[in-house]
Amino acid sequence: LRFTMEWGPMTTPAAAAGITALALLWFLFNKFGQQKPAVFLNKQRQEVVLAEKTMLSHDTFRFRFALPQKNMILGLPIGKHFKLYAPNPQGKVKGEWNGRDDEEKELTEIERKYTPTSSDHDIGFCDLVIKVYEGGKIERFPDGGKMSQHLGRMQVGDKITISGPWGMNEYKGHGHFKVGSKEKHVKRIGMMAGGTGITPMLQVIAAILRDPSDKTEVSLLYANQTEGDILVRDMLEDLHAKHGDRFKSLWYTLDRPPADWKYSTGFITDEMIKAHLPPPGPETLVLMCGPPPMVKYACQANLDKLSYPKDTQVAF
């Protein structure tokens, strides 16, 4: 809206002053009047309500949790996570869980860390994609997953306790990472994920590709047991197809691949890293998230073998 004023015989000083004041009010409203969305996470324990539950595969669901206000954002910086809390269940054998001593057996409550697939660009809700590990489906896991089964049994309208934001790593945009107390600026990010460890990687990938001015390049090596275990595959492949200039490489490896599998097989190796991730150097950062044995023996050991500096290896 443009205000113009022409002086004429009917223009009085009072009228001119009124028009000027109106123009000033309009300017101030546009600059300051549009309120920022309220932020939900404040590191205190709070509750969210399950608004939608969508089955993505036979054992994977998208849980959409409604925030208390429709114009509210979650308030989770890129690279950080939140915690969910639930009652601690008892295993089939008292004091054990999945055939081993249950280190949480004395606790009445459990907590688990999660990264949503949504972001602060989504208003009024947050989405969480979870694979539910049901007890008894696999012989060596008679009890299944504690938190995933709790989530799997939730119905729309049920509440769960959440807190955050937590975590030592944060992506601030344009290749700028905060890792603990250190700041890093890089041009290339390599990623290795296993199973549900894909979610923090997707969070960073989506943040980079959402911003056309962020020229940081990303490459992802994603490990799973079977093809059906690949989470958010459609989202990853859609981002790769649309942003191939920055999402340089998307590669999978499976423990038990189908006969027509065109990607890699087995644990992550140095050859896979060399072929599909950016080379070591001061402008490269490698992010890892997955089961601890995978991170230690498949990721970090092979990065060391390929001479990636320790300070460029970041485990979530």
Summary of the structure (lengths in Angstrom):
residues: 316
radius of gyration: 24.5
end to end distance: 48.3
largest distance: 95.0
contacts: 922
relative contact order: 0.12
helix: 26%
strand: 32%
